[in-house]
Amino acid sequence: MKKIFLFIGVLSMSFLNAQDLTDALRYSQQSILGTARFRGMSGAFGALGGDASALQINPAGSAVFLNSSGSVTLSSANVENDVNYSNSFLTSSSNNFNFNQLSAVFVYNNRNESSVFNKLSLGVAYDQTADNADEFSAFGRNNNSIDSFFRTEAQGIPFSVIQPATGNETVQSVYLDLGENEGFSAQQAFLGLQGGIISPNDPTDDDNTSYSSNISPGFFDQDYFYQSTGLNGKFTVNGGTQINNNFYVGVNLNSHFINFDRVTEFGEFNNNAGSTINEVVFTNRLSTVGAGFSAQIGGIIKVSDMLRLGASFESPTWYHIEEESLQRLETNGENGRIVLDPNVINIFPEYRLRTPAKATGSIAILFGKRGLISLDYSYKDYTTTEFDSDGRANFSELNRAIETNLQAASTLRLGGELRNGNWSFRGGYSYEESPYKNEQILGERTGVSFGLGYNFGKIKFDVAYDYSVQERSQQFYTNSGFTNAVSIDSYRDNLTFTFGLNL
């Protein structure tokens, strides 16, 4: 059957399930995946420069290049999730292959020795800033049913608005009409009602606004599947200059994009006495695309041959984001199997997201041609994240939740490199504070990295391995009456390869 596209203009708070704190952080936390040299040192490049991905931390890094160069980077990523739900444990893993980075930096030396400007650099780059690929499964026995999701969405909606489809009406036509005129919550209430999960307390009263469940209390065997794909990235135009041999400054203009797709499927079974519905399977698909803009400015000062200091500032990113959703509900009980597949794609109004600004300070100690040690410290205040729209949606409650639940967070990156002839050996450590005040929702992230490189002269080849750990709690349906969640220990490792060329 051909899908129908529905533009939803009447919004309820249920629509905000698609925008929550998780989404705010997903688009605010950028991790420059970058070159193998960059990743081998855990991204501690703010005072170093001279690497294609370093200019994404500090734009002045392009002016450190001695000559024009280009690079391309590929990586293999693996995510392993240890999931705990109702004291049942399951491990899921997924792999993907990414095109991380492509860049070129052009260096123009000033032959006028009396000029304070010694060098001009121009750079263009693509960098992947986030890998949205993730997957996990959970199962367990619980005494909370998904009926609370549909019952909560239905409360306050007149029965006449969401009565089951009859006569010439179809599930598709009613679902479509509700989306156009009543909003997302009414659609959920209709699915729950049509699927037999909930019933009006007074079915003879068209003005009835209270509903009860047809699923009796007891124990429920539940399983949940989550899969997301896509990536975030940015295209950068960079300009930098070297002043009086010891000072470097640079500017980035960044164009960002978001590509995120998610599918979830929740299954529940019960044989509780009095239940007229014994089985529920609820499937949701979400597709998100977005575009944004940000700018960066930075400087590096060569204090001595051994010591360099760096500082940079990245403005907020201003995004315009669009979302689509698709739903399917299947139930089974005393009246047989009911399949509700409206085949309608809900297209929600565009909204805006402003992510936090970021400030970074850096220090590097160089030991001639033998090696170096580098340290970066970054600060980002996540309470400044803000959702907005052109008046078609009210995000005030979500913005208050951001201010209440999030906090400023620091990131520390330490990296080192040891050189022996044409060989380079690298290592690094990273620590990122949780942006949540309650770290049980999302814990701190720690990581280690190792790398190896060989310089052939005109050509460079680098490889890196990095590994990170983070704990989180993830609710099945955010901002809903169904509050069940899983606890996840997430382990990520990447193998990165970069081919570099001196032009």
N, C-alpha and C positions, 0 to 999 in steps of 0.2 A: 504494500500500500504506500502511496506517495505521502511523504511527510508534509504537514501543514506548519507554516511558520507563523507564530503569534507574537506580535509586539505588545508587551504588557506595559500599560501606562498607569494603571492603578496599582499602587504598591502597598503591601502590608508589611508588618514587621517580620513576617515569615520569609519574605524575600531577602531580608538581611541575613538569612542563613548563608547566603552565597557570599556575603561580605562580613567577615568577622576578624578577630584578632589574628587568627592563623594566616588569613590572606594578607593582612597588613604587614605581617612579618615576612611572609614569603616574598613579597615584592620590595621590601625594605632592606633585606639582608643580602647584600651583594658579596659574592666571593669570586674574585678574579681568578678563574681557573688557570689561565695563562700558560707561559712557556715552561718547559721542563726545568730550566735553571731557576726560574722564579718559584716553582712549586717545590723543587729540591731544597730550597732554603726557607720554606714555609711562608713565602711572600714578604720577607723582611727586606724591602728594597727602597724604602722611602728616602734614604740618604745616599743611595748608591747610583741609581740610574744605569744607563748603558745596557738595558735589557728592554725588549719590546713591551713586556708586561709591567715593567717598573714605572713607565709613564702613566699607567692607570692608577697608581698610588700617588705619585708625585709628577705632575706634568713637566717639571724641570728636568726629569730624567732623560728626555730626548737630547738635551744639549750636552750631555756627558758623552754621548757617542763620539768616537774618534773619526768614524767614517760612515758613509751611508750603508745601510744593511736592511735585510728583510728576513722574515721567519714565518714558518707555518707549523702548527702544533696539532697533534692528534692524541687522544687518550682513550683508555679503556677503564670504565668505572664499574664497581661492584658495590651493591648495597645489601647488607644482611640485617634483618630485623628480628630480634627475639621478643615475641609478643606474649604478654600475660593478660588473660581475661578470665576473671572468676576462678583464679588458681589453676587454670589450664594453660599450658605453654605450647607455643608453636614457633618454629623458625622459618622465615621466608627469605629468599634471596633473589636478586635480579641483576642483570648485567646489561650494559649498553656501551656503544662506541660513539665518541663525540669528536667533532671538528671544533677544537677549542679556540683557536686564535690564528689570525693572519694579519701581518703588519708590514709596513715599510717606513723607514726613517731616512730622510735625506738631509745630509749635513753640508753646509756651505761655509767654508772658512774665509774669514776676512783677511786679505793680504795687506791691508793698511795697518801697519803696526802702531800708528798713533791713535787709532780708534779704540774707544772703550769696549766696543762690541767685538769680541774675538770670533764669534761663531753664531750662525743661525741654523736652526733645525726645524724641519717640517715633517710631521708624521701623520700617517693614516692607519687606522687599526680597526679590526673587528675582534671583540673578546666576548666569550661566553661568560656571563656573570652568575648563572645558577643552572643547575641540572635538576629539573623537576621530576625526573624519573624516580618512582618509588613504588613499592608493592609489599603488601602483607596480608595475611589471613589470620583470623582469630575464631576460636570456638570455646564454648563453655556453657554451664548451667547457671541461670540467674533467676531471681524472683521479680524482676522488673520486665514488663512486656512493652513491645513497641506500640501497643495500643495507646500509651500515654502521648505519643507523638501526635497521632490523629485526633485524639480527644482534646488535647490542648489547643490545636489549631482550630478546631470546630467551635470551641466555646465563644459565645457572643455573636455567632453568625445565625441569622434566622433560618429555620428549617426550609422555608419557601425558596430560599436562595439556592440551596444545595440539594434539593430533592433528587432522588435517583432518576436516571433517564427512563422515560416511558414513551410509548407510542412512536411518533416519528422522530423523537429525539434519540441521539446516539451518545455513547460515552464521549466520543470525540467532539461532538457539537456542544455538549454541556460544558466539558472541560475548556473548550475554546471560548465559549461565552463567558465563563467565570473569569478566565484570565483577562479578557478584554474589559470587563465591567466591575469585577470584585477584587481581583488580586490573587496572589499566590496562596495565601492561607485558605481561601475558599476552595481552591483547587485541591489542596491536601484534604480538607474536610470532605469534599465530594468523593475523593478516592476512598477514604476510610468508610464513608457511608455506603457507597456503591459496593465496596468489597466486603461489607458485612462486619467490619471490625467495630464500628460504633453505631449507635442508634439514638434518635432524639428521645428525651425523657417523656415528651408528650407528642406522639406522632400525629395526633389530631389537631394540633395547634400549629398553624403556619408561622406564627411568631415565636415559636419555641427557640430558645438560644442556648439550652444546656443539653449535654450529651453524655451518655454512659457507654461503657465498653461491653462488648459481647464475648470478651475473653475473660474467663474467670481467674481469680488470683491463684497462685501456686508456683510451680517451677517451670522454667522455659529453657529448652535446649536451643541455643542460638549460635549462629556463625555469621561471620562478616568478612567480606573481601574488599580490599582497597587497592586501586591501581591508578597511578598518575603518570603522565608522560609530558614531554615538552621541555622547553628551555627558555631562559631569559638571556638577553645579550645586549651589547651596545656597539655602536659605530662611533669612532672618535676621530676628530680632526685636531691635531696638536701643533702648537708653535712654541719654540723655545729659543733661548739665546744664552751665550756665555759672556759675562761682563768682567773685565779686568782679570781674566784668567781664573779667578777664585770664586766667582758667584754665578749661579745658574738660575734662571727663572723660566717658567713655562705656563701655558694655558691650554686647557682642553675644552672643547665643545662636544658634548655627547648626545647622541640620539639613541634612545633605549627602545627595546621591544619586549613584550611578554607573550608567551605561548604556553598555555597550561590547559591540559585536558585531564579530567578525573572521572572514573567510574567506581561506584560503590554498590555492593549488593548485600543486603541484610536478610538472613533467613531465620525463622523462628518456628519451633514446633512445641505443642503442648498436648497433653491428654487430661487436662484438669476437668474435674466434674463440673458440669454446667456450661462449659465453653461451647458456643456454637461455631466458633472459628478455631481450628486446631493448627493451621499452618499459614504462615505469611512469608512472602518473598517480595522485598521492596528494592527496586533498582533505580538508581539515579545517575545521570550523566551530566557533567558540567564542562563547558568549553569557555575559556577565557582568552581574549586577545587584548593587547594594549600597546600604546606607544607613549613615549615620554621624552623629556629633555632635562639635561643638567649641565653644569659647568664646573670646572676645577681650576684652581690656581695653586702654584707651589714654587718653592725655592730651595736650593741647596747651596751651602757655603762650605768651601774647602778651607777649614781652619788651619790645617797643616798638611804635610804629606801623609800623615797617619790618620788625621781626624776629619770627618765630614759630619755636618749637621743638616737636617732637612725638616721642612714644615710644609704642609699642604692643607687645603680646605676644599671640600666638595659640597656644592650647594645641594639643597633638596632636589629630588627628581619629581617633576610634575607629570603625572600619568593621566591619560584618558583611557578608560577601560570599558570593554563591552563583554557581556556574558550571555550564554545560551544554556538552557537546560532541557532535558528529556527524561520522562519518568515512565515507570511501568510497575504495576502492583498485581500480585497474584495471591489469592487466598484459597483455602480449602477447609470445608467443614460440613455441617449437617446438610447443607443445601448444595453440596458438590463443589467443584472447582470453579472459581471465578477468575478470569483473566481481564485485567484492565490495562489496555495498551492504547492510550489516546493517539499516539503517533504525532504529537504536536510538539514542535520545538518552541519553547518560550524564549523570546528575545527581549532582554531587559534593557531599559534605558541606559545610555552611557553615563558613567559617573567618573569623578576625578579622585585621584589619590596623590597626596603629597607625602613623600617619604622624608625621614630625618636627614639633616645635614651631617657631615662627618669631618672631624679635624684630626690630623695625624702629625705626630712629632717623631723624628727619627735621628738615630746616631749610628755611625759606622766607623770602625777602626780598621785601617788597611795596613797590611804588613808587606808593602812593596808588591812584588810579583808572586810572593809565596802564599798569600791568602787574605782573608778578611773575616770580620765578625760584624753583624748588623742587627740592630734592634729597632722595632717600630712599636709605637703606642698610638691607638686610635680611640676616639671617644664619639659616641653617637647617642643622642637622647631620643628614645623611641616614643616618649610621651608627646612629641611634637608631630607624630604621624596624624594625618587628618584626611577623612573622606568628605567629599562634597559633590553637589550636582547642581543642575540648573533649576532647582525647585521642585523636581518631580519625585524626589525621595528625601526623607528627613533622616540625616545621619547623626543627629545630635546625641542620641542615646549611645550609639557605637563610639563616637568620639569621646564621650564621657567614660565609657568602659576602657578605652585606650589610656586615658589619663590616670584612671584608677588602678589598672592592672599592670601596665608596663612601666619601665624605668629606663634611666640612662645606663648604658653598658660600655665597658672597656674591652678592647682587644689588644693582646700582646703577641708579637711575633719576633722570634729570635732565629737567626740563621747564620751559618758559617760556610766558608769555602776554603779548601786547601788545594793548592796547585803544585803539580809535579811535572815539569816539562809541558807537554801538550795536554796532559790529563788534569781534570778538575774533580775533586771529591766534595760533596756537599751534604749538609744536614740541617735540620731545623725543628723548631717546636712552636706550637701556637696554642693560645688560650683565649677563649671568648666567653665573656660573662653572659648569663641569661638575660634577655630583655624583659623577662617576667619578674615581678616582685616575688611571686610564688614559684620557686624553682622546680616544684613537682610537676608543673605544667610543661615546662621546657627547661632542662638543666643546662649547665655550662658545657661548652664543647672544647675538647682538647685534642691535639693532633701532633703527630711526628712525621718527619719526612726525611728522605735520603735521595741523593742524586749523583749522577756521574756524567761527565762531559769530555769530549775530545775535540781539539781544535786542529783542523787540517790546514789552516791558513785562510783560504778563501771560504771554506766550508766549515761549519760547526755542527756537531751532532750531540744532543743531550737527551738523557733519560732520567726520569724521577719516579719515585714511589712515595705516596703519602697515605696516611691512615688516621682516621678521626673517630671519636666516640661521643655520643650524646644520648641522654635519656629524655623521654617525653611522655606525656599523657595525652591521648587523642580521643575526643568525644565523637561518637558515631554521627550525631546530628546536633550541631552547635545551635545555641539559642532556641532550644526546643524543650518540650516537656519530657522527652526521653533523654535522660542524662547519662546513660551507660557509656563507659569509656574503656580503652585499653591502655596498658602501660607498655612502652616500647623502649628497648635498648637498641639503638641504631649504630651500626658499624659501617663506615664507608672507607673504601680504599680505591686508589687510582694509580694507574700506570700511564705515564705521559712521555711522549716522544716529540722532540722539536728538531726541525731541520733549519739551520740558519745559513745565510749567505751574505758575505761582505760584498757590497756593490762597487 
